[in-house]
Amino acid sequence: MTETTGYSGGGLVHIKNPHLDSMEEDVLYHLDLGTKTHNLPAMFGDIKFVCVGGSPNRMRAFAQFMHKQLGLAGDGEDLADICAGTDRYAMYRAGPVLSISHGMGIPSISIMLHELIKLLHHAKCRDVTIIRIGTSGGLGIEAGSVVITDTAVDSSFKPRFEQVVLDDVVVRSTELDKDLVEELLACSKEIPDFPTLVGHTMCTYDFYEGQGRLDGALCSFSSEKKLQYLKRAYNAGVRNIEMESTAFAALCRLCGLKAAVVCVALLDRLEGDQIRAPREVLREYHGWTMPHRQRVAGSQAARCGGRKGLSR
């Protein structure tokens, strides 16, 4: 079974679940929010941008960065975690920007996205743009490079996400918004301190065997087989590897959200498997500090957001 629904008009967040209409209350359990316990339109109705990333600390730092970029009152150091009642995810707000952690891997980001998309729907948000900002392993590119994803592909280099629903495998498109890719690339030209490129992002189900690493607890292939596989990926247009993009692209597309994936490469996987850069360099890549890289992908989102009238 293949689902091919694309972006829908009107700017609304579309929920494709008829059962929700008959529910008296929708409990967003993993976000510690709900339609009866919280006034979601009042809390989130004016959200225009959502940025998601793996680490709670990183997303808190990003929210603080956005707070300053938007010139909001206060120093932003005491931003409250909206999901403080749960230890699953962290959520922060800076004006019309929501910053949320999603953990690692497809299962974790999928749970968060289901509840986030329902939250945006219940809050009656319109014209929302969602960007995943994160880290990845590069493929044939310099460590510290930023990859803007044009297409999220699976481990066979196909632009698809396979979701098992009951005993059926549902195939979903992983196409991302092309105009948003071009806008982010244009923004990157205003930040000359690090290389930015557009390419395919390969999404895998784990960090070790699924990404062809030789350093996991299990490994059944040779270094030659590994390099052959990674070179095939490179020749297919893959420029980085991570563990969330296909599920992210598929869910956002089906629900009418314009979406993008922007990740920094921590290493070139053609050169090795382990991340050996000094901690201060990795902190810079991760966006925890404010030197010349300016929060890496986050600065692109901030600058592009300003063009769209994000600041108030």
PyMOL commands that set and color helices and strands:
alter all, ss='L'
color gray80, all
select helices_A, chain A and resi 18-22+29-31+40-44+56-69+106-122+178-188+209-211+223-235+245-254+279-286+297-307
alter helices_A, ss='H'
color red, helices_A
select strands_A, chain A and resi 2-3+27-28+33-34+49-53+91-94+97-101+129-138+146-153+160-165+168-173+196-203+238-242+258-268
alter strands_A, ss='S'
color yellow, strands_A
deselect
rebuild
show_as cartoon
